[in-house]
Amino acid sequence: MRWVINTFCPSNYNISDTMHVKLKTMFVAIAAIGLLLCTNVDAYATGDTNYPEMADFLHRQMLDYTSSNHIPNAAVAMVTADRMVLLQGYGYADTDSLVPVNPDRHLFRTGSVSKIFTWTAILQLYEKGLVDLDVDVSVYLDIDLRHKILYKGKDPSPITLRHLLTHTAGYEDVLEGLFSFNPQPSLKEQLLNKVPARIYPPGTVMAYSNWGTSLAGYIVECVSGMRFEEYVKQHIFMPLGMNGSSFEQPLDIVLEKRMVTASRWVDGEFHAGNFEHMPAPAGGLSTTPFDMALLLQAHLNDGRNAFGRILGESTMNMMHTQQFTFHPLLTGMTYGLIELNVNGHRVISHSGSSTIFDSGFYILPDKGIGLFFAYSGGDWSGHAHIIHNFVSKFFSTKDIRYKDHNPLVEVSLADLQGEYHQSRSMRTSSDRILNLMIGSLHLKAAGDKELSFNLYGMDYSYNEVKPGMYKTNNVNKDYPFGYMEYLLVTKAPDGRLMLVADGPMTFIKTRWYERTLTAGLVFITTLFMALMSLLFFGFRVIFRRFKKGLSPFKGNLLWGNRLIIAHAATLLFTIILFMANSAPNPAHRLPDSFFNPNPVLDAIIGTGMMLVGILSALLLVSTVRVWLKGYRLPLLKVYHSLYTLVALGVSGLFCFYNFLNL
């Protein structure tokens, strides 16, 4: 099998790369021999492990995934501490020129797998005594970040690097500027463009944060005196021999030519995507699968590979040790890596996604195996499925005795029912409305001791093993932060019920005014009444003008009618414009306006929503006047009042979701 053991030259190399690969192979082989001479050889004993069978299984899994999902380009790597077990490309780097993917040469974007390098840089500075993981991060910054504190008590507890490393700093999520088709400003400017509110006391709730990772990257800049991109190049890429990796955005001309063309299969054809600029510490990495295999080897060999060292043995062990979890049955966070529990086997990992690329970085520390996946045109569930299938295939299931553990909070199923939003939520931006759509779940009791919900389009069901402790018999492989075998109930810092599961995400029960049903009823009712009002008054104009020759607005409710017409027309026009601006890009599956905001169009939409708010206030004044004046026609007075009520409701909705910028 050409892709199996000790293969540095995969079968799909093109002729122009032959000399490059031979030289690199020779160097790596010599370096590996030297490494073995100064290392305990027993650490590399394979025992009964059947690496060729594992490689063959992974290869077939990748073939099945790429072919069944029309993946244009992909690659996989599997390594031990001292050997490349599998390094294979799939598809074409460019679907037009049909150049086969070369996993040593071609680059993929990795999304949040980039964070591994940010946390590594922080731990390097810690190892040198330049930072303390438990002091206020503000001591390392040259900027004053004035966070709003939205949680009860206004607790001034400092945020530390330990909090940033475990996603427990308590920040709201920030989507503004996360993806762009254009180069982004400096890291300092990115942080200041949107300073998030603090919504949880630090150290209490895991809430995944790209902004928090970018802040850690800026601390690297402040402490080292180097740009983040240059620091990683000199202190991580170069020591590990990762010569095909870069955080620069855009890439230099040499690496740019080696980047695969990301595409997505839509309606029977491939749609090419754009290069997505992201905050570098949180998602800016471009790399080859070969380079990521070298990083995996360093993680499997106490911080070094055949080329060099990035962390000391104790620091690397610390990076792999659990630092935060809510309960022993649940996985949590190490220093920057996410724990998974696959059939009782511990996996430490980090997945990453842009809107068109996906990648997965997995370490089985007890097995001495590391795996890396990268592809465009798919989604994160692809590699999550494969790693679960891989562990299930080759390692027997270990039973976890939940009976030895107690729940965090005992609660009845009746009290649990309701809507929950993920802790990774927005509070102060207009993206707040996405809380209703991303990561929300509606928990229902499905019997005396069973609950169910749908999350990310997938169905989950759990049986109660103890009050407040639930276990599923059908592990869903599609949850991006773990496999959620167990679900436990606890209390959020503000006292609301909180569901905790695997990984850096929790779910908090919503208040009545935050629920999807509340927003839906208000919004749909208002749209219906606005449309009916325009139709009614439109027919009234036609009837009075052409049938009776009367003024269409003559009557007791002159100004009230005009206000209703103005409000309805403004609301519908604004919503139509908003929807037109939200048409998704077929390759990236998000609106182009998300990547390239149009300030003029945004200003028009914002002005429209503001006018809706002003007209709602004028309608309230008009309604009070109608009732005080004692006008006749009770039916019209009631309708006027009802319309005013829903108009105020939708304005309140716009205000709550920060569309009015009040």
N, C-alpha and C positions, 0 to 999 in steps of 0.2 A: 504494500500500500504506500503510495508516494507521499501521502500527507502525514505519515506516522513517525514514530520515534526518531529524535535527533534530526529532524528535517528543518533546515534553515532555508532551503531553496524549494518552495512549493511548485507544484506542477504547472502553474499558469504563469510562470515568469516569461517575459518576452526576451528576445535575444539581446537587446541593448542593455539589459540589466545583468547579464551573466558575469562579467568581470567584477562589477560592484559587489555582487552577492558572494562570489568566490573569495574575494579579499576580506569581506566582513565575516564570512563563515570561518576562514582561517584564523582571524584575530580572536573571534569569540571562542573557538575551540582551544587555542593556546591559553587564553585567559581563564577558561573554565578548568583546564588542567591545573593551572597555578592555584586556583581557588580550592580545588579538591585537595591539593597537597598540604594546605594550611587549615583544613577543616576536618571535623570528625566525619569520616567516610560513612559511619553507621547511620548518620542522619539521612543519607540518600539511599539506604537499602529499600528495595521495592517490595520485598516480601512476596505476598500472593497477589499483589495488585496487577491487574491485566491492563496495562496502558494501551496496547494496540486495540483491544476490544472497546475501551473507553473512547479512544479517538474515532474508531469506526462508528460508534453510536452517535457521538456528537456530529460527525460529518453527515450521517443520514438524517439526523434531526434538523440540521441546517438546510440540507437539500429540500426536505419536506416543507420547512417554513418558508424558504425563499421562493420555491416554485408555487406553492398554494396561495401565497399572498402577493405575488408579482413584485417581489423585492428586487430592485434593479442592481444593487450592489451590497455586499455584506462580507464579513470576515469573522473568523473565530480563532482564538488561541487557547491552548491548554498547556500548562507548564508545571514542573516540579521545581524545587529549589535549584537544580542543576541541569535540567534538560527541557528542551522544547518537544513536547509530546505531539502537539498538533498546531499547525499554523497554516490556515487555508483561506483562500478567497473564493467568492461566489459572484457570478454575474459579471457586469461590466462597469469599469470606472466611468465610462461615458457611453450611454446607450446609443449615441449617434456614431461614434467611431468604432464601437465594439472592442475597446481595449479591455482585456480581462483584468479583474481585480487582482492586484499583487499586494499581499498583506504586509510585505516588507517596505514597499515603495509608496503605496497610495494612502492618503490621509482621509480620516473621517472626523467629523465634528462629534463631540462626546457629551455636550450638555453638562449636567451636574456631576458627572464623573470628574470634571475639572476640580471640584471641591477637594478631592483627595490631596491635590498638590497644595492647596491653600492651607489645609490642616497640617500637612507635612512641613511646610515652611514655618508655621507657628511653632510646631514642636522642635524644629531645628533651633529657632531662636530661644525657646525654653531650655533646650539642652545646653546652649551656650551661656545661660544665665542672663539673657537680655530681656526676657519677659517673665512675668509671674502669672500663672494661670488663675490666680485667685484674688487679684487686685482689680480695682475699677479700670476698665479699658480706657477711660478718658485720660489717664496719666500718659498714655502712649500717643495721643492724638494732638495734632496742631489745629484742630477745628473744634468748635463748640456745637455739639449736636443738641439742639433744644427739642427734646422729645415731649410731646404731650403725654401725660399719664392719665389713662382713662379707667384704670381699675380702682376699686373702692379702697379708700384709705390713703391714696397718694403716697404709698410706701416708697421712700427714696433709696431703697436698697440698690447698691451698685450692680452693674452688669459686668461680668468677668469674661475672660477668654474661655474658661470652663463652660460658661453658659453658651457662648457662641459655638463652641465645639460640639455641644450636645443639643443644639436647637432648643434651649430652654431660656433664652434671653427675654422672651415675652413680647417680642415685636409683632405688630400687625404685619400682614403680607403686603408686598409692594410689587405691582405688575407694571407700573409705568416705567418705560425704558428698558424692560427686560429683554425685548427683542427689537432689533432695528435692521433695516436693509442698508443703513448708512453708518459710517464710523461714529463712535460715541465719544463724548467728551472725556476728560481725564477722570480717573477713579474718584478723586476728591469731588469733582463737580457732580458726578453721578450720585454720590451719597447725599450731597446737599440739595440736589434737585427735588428729592422727595425723602424727607426725614420721617420715618414711620412713628406712629404713636406706640407707647408701651401699654399693652392691653392685659398682660398678666404679670404678677410679681415674678421676678427672675427666679429660676430654679423650681418652678411649680408645675408648669405645663409644657409638654413638648409641642412646638409649633414650628414646622419647617420654614426656614427663612433664607432666601437668596440674598436679601439685603444684609443680614447678619454676617453671611459669608464674605460679602464684598467689604464689609467693615473690617473683618479680620484681615483681608488682603491689603487694605489700606494701612492697617497697623504694621504689616510686613514692610510696606514702603516707608512709613515713618521711622521705624526702628532701624532698618537696614540702610536707609538713605538711597535705595535703588527703586526704580520702577518695578512693580510687581512682576511684569513680564520678564524683565531682565534678571531679577532675583531667581525666579524659578529656572530660567535657562542655565544660570551659572551654578546654582546650588542643588539642582535636582536632575535636570536633563543631562548636563555634561557629565556629572559623576556616574550616572547610570548608563551612559552611552546612547541616550535617546536623541539621536541626531535628526530624526524626522518629526519632531514635535515642536509646537510653538503656541504661545498665548497671544501672539501679535494678531491684530485685527485692523485692516486686512493683512493677509499673509504676504511675505515677500514673494517676489516673482518666481523664485525657484520652487518654493513649497506650494505656491498657488497652482502651478502646473501639475502638481502631484495630487491635488485634492480631487476626490471623486465628485462627479456631478450628481447631486442629490435629486431624486425624482420620486414622484408618487403616481401610481397607476389609478387613473380616474376615467370612467366611461370608455374603457377599451384602449387607452393610450397613456403613455408616460407624460407627465407634466413636470418640467424641470423647475427646481426651486432656486432661491437666491441664497447667497451667503448671509447668514444671520449673525449680526454683531450682538454680543451679550456682555454684561459686566464680567470682566476677565476672571476674577477669583471664583465666581459662581458658575460660569458656564462657557468660558472663552477658549477652551483647549481644542486644538486640531492635532491629531496624532495618527500614527500607524499602529495597527495591531501588533506588529513586531515590537515596537517601543513599549507598548502596554504590557507585553509579555515580559520584557525586561524589568518593568516596575513590579509586576507580580512576583518575579523571582526574588527581588529585594525584600518584599514582604514575607516571603516564605523562608528567607535566609537571614533573619535577624537584622535587616536593614541594608544588606549589600547584595550585589550580583557580581557577575564576572568582570564588570568594568570598575566598580567602586562602591562606596558606601554613602548613604544619605542620612541615616539615623543610627544611633547606638542601639545595642541589643535591648537594653532595659527600656529605652524610649519607644522602640518599635513594639515591644511587648505591651507597654502601657497603651499604645495606640490601638492595640487589638483587644484590650480588656474593657468589659462593660463598665460604663460610667454612670448611666442613668437608665432606670426602668421603673415602671409603676408597681410591678409585681413579679415574683420569680417565675410565674407561668408565661410571662410575656417577654418578648425580645425588646431591646431598646437601642441605645446608642453607645458606641465606644467613642474615642476621641475622633469624631468625624466620619466614622463608618457605621453603617446600619446593620444591625443584627437580623438574621433570619433563622427560623427554626424549621428545617425541612425533615419531616419524619423523625424528629428527635435529634437531628444532627445540626450542630451550630455552623452557620455560614456567616461570614462578615463580608459586607458588600457595599456597593454604591451604584445605583443606576442613574442614567442621565438621558434627558430628552431635550431637543430643541423642538420646533414645530414640524421638522421633517427628518431629523436624525434621531437614532436611539442607540444606547450603549449600555452594557452591563459589566461590572467589575466584581468578581466573586472569588473569595478565598475560603477553602475548607481547611482551617488550621490543623485540625486533628488528622487530616488525611494527607497533608502536605501537597495539596493541589490548588492551582489557581486557574481561573478561566476569564476570558474577555470576549465580549461580543460587540459588534458594531454593524450598523446597516442604516440605509435610508429608506423612506417610503413605507415603513411599518409602524409599530407602536411598542411601548414598553412591555406589553404582555408576552411578546415573542420570546425574548431571552428569559423572562420569568418562568414561562412554561418549560423551556428547555432545561434550565438548571434544576427545576423540580423533578422533571423526568429523569435527569442524569443521576441525581442523588437517590431517587427511588429505585432506579435500575441496579445500581452497584453497591448500595449500602442498606443493610437491613434496618427496618423501622425500630426505633427505640421508643418504648412506652414511657410517657411522663405521667407520674402518679399525681393527678390533680387532687386526689383525696387527702394528700399530705399538706395541702395548702388551704388557707382560709380566704374568704372574699375580703375585699376592701371595705365595702358597704353592703349591708343587707337591704334589699329593696324588693317590693312586689312588682310583678309584671305589669299590673295596672298602672302603677306610678311611672314605670319606664316608658310606656307608650307615648309617642309624639314625634315631633320633628327635631333633628339634631343637625348642627352645622359643624364643619371641621374647625379645629383650633387655628388652622392656617387661614385666617380670615382678614378681610379688609374692613376698616372702620371709617377712615377719614378721606378716602378718595371716592370718585364716582364708580370705581370698580367694585364698590361694596355690593352692588346688585348681583355680582357673580357668586356671592355667598349662597344665593338661592339655587344656583345651578351646579357649582363645582363642589363635590364632596358632601352634599347634603343627603340625609337619609330620613326615611319615615319608618320608625320602628313600630311594629304591630305585634300584639300577642296572638299566637296561632295555637291556642290551647292553654291548659293550666301551667305547663312548664316548657313552653316553646315560644320563641320569638323569631321574627323574620324582618328583613328589610332589603331594599335595593340600593346598591352603592356603585357609582361609576358604571351603571347599566348592567350590573351583575347581581344576581339573587343570592342572599345569604340566609341561612336558617340555623338556629342554635337551640340546644336543649339545656335546661337549667340543671346543673349538677349540685349547686348550692344556691340559696338566694343571693343574687348579685354576682354569680359566677356562671358562665355559660360556655358550652363546648359544641363545636360543629362536627358532624360526622362526614361532611363533604367539604374538604379543604378547597377553597377557591384560589386557583393559581394566579388570578389576574390582579390582585390588589398590589399596587406598586411598592408598598413599604413592608411587605411581609405576607404571611399566608393566613393570618387571623384565625388560628385554630381555637383560641380562647378569647373571650370577651368578658371584661369585668367592669363593674360599676363603681364609681367613686364620686367625689364632689369637686366641682370646680372651685377656684378661689372665691368666687362670689356666691357659692352655696348651691348653684344649680347642679343637676345630675350630669355626670360626665362619663362617657363610655371610653375605656382605654383598651387598646389592642396592640398589635406588633408595630414596632417602628416609631418614627418621630411624628406621630399624628394622633390626635384625640378628637372626640366629638362631644359637643356640649349642647344640652337641650335648649331650644330657643324659647324666647318669650313670645307671647301671642302676636305682638306687632312685628316680629322679625320673620314670621312664618311665610312660606310660599303661598299658602292659601289666602292669607290676609292680603298680600301684595296682589295676587291674581284677581281676587274679588274686586278690590278697589280699581285696579287698572282696567279690567275687562268691562266692569259696570260703567266706568267713565267713558271708555271708548264707545260703548254701545249707545249711551245717552247722547254723546257728542254727535255720532253719526245720525241717530234718529232726529236730533234737533235740526241738523243741517237739512235733512230731507224734509222735515215738517215745514220749516220756515222757507225752504226753497219752493215747495209746492204752494205755500201760502202766498209767496210773492207772485208766482205765476197766476194763481187763482184771482188775487185781488187786482193785479195789473191788467190781465187780459180778459177776465170775465166781467169784472165790475168797474174797472177803470179807477179803482181806489188806490190810495197810497199804500204801499205794502207794509209800512211801519207805523201807520196811524193807529192809535189806541192807547189804553191806559198803561200797558207794559212796554212803552216805546224803548226806554233805555235798557230795561231788563232784557228785552228781546235782542237788542243789538249786542249787549254784553255776552249773552249766551252764544249768539252766532260767532262773535269774535273769538270767544274762548274755544268753541268747538273747532273752528277753522284753524286757529293757531295750534291747538293740540294735535289735530290730525296731520297737519302739514309737518310739524316737528317730528312726530313719530314716523311718518313716511320717509322724511329725510334721514332720520336716524337709522332706519332699517336699510335704506339704500346704501348708506355708508358702512353697513355691517355685512355686506355680501362677502362670503368667505373666499379666499384665494384657494383654488383647487389643490395646489401642491402643499401649501402650508396650513390649510384648514382654519385659518383665522383671517379676519378682514385685513385688506391691505392698509386700512387706516390704523391698525394696531402697530404696524411696522413703520409706516410713514404718515404720521398724523398730519391732517390738513388744517392749519390754524384758522383759515377763513371759514371752512365748513364747520369746524368745531365751534367757532364763535357764533355762527348763525344758529346752530342747534342749541347752544347755551342760551342765546338771546331768546329763542323760541320758548324754552322751558321757563326762563325768567318771566316772560310775558304771560305765560300760563299762570304763574303764581300771582302776578299783579292783577290779572283779570279775575282770578278767583277771589281775591280780597275785595275788588269792586263789586263782584256779584253778591258777596255777603252784605255789603252796604245797601245794595239795591234790594235785596230780599227783606232786610229789616224795614226799609222804606215802604215796600209793598204792603207788609203786614200792618205797619203803623198808620198808613194812609187809609186802610180799610177798603182797598179796591174790591170790586165785584169779581165775578168769574173765579170762584174758589178753585176749580180744577187747574187753571193756569197758575194760580198762586202756589198750589201744592207742587206742581211740576217745576216751577221756578225754584222753589225751596229744595226739592230733591236734587235738581241739577246743581245748585249751589253746594249742597252737601257733598256730592261726589267730586265736584271740582275742587273743593277744599281737601278732600281725601287724596286726590291724585297729586295735588301740590304738596301735601304732607309727605307723600311717598317720594316725590322728587327731592324734597328737603332731607328726608331720612337717608336716602341713598346718595346724597351729596351732589345732585345734579344742579342745584340752585346756587352752589358755592356760597352759602350763607355762613 
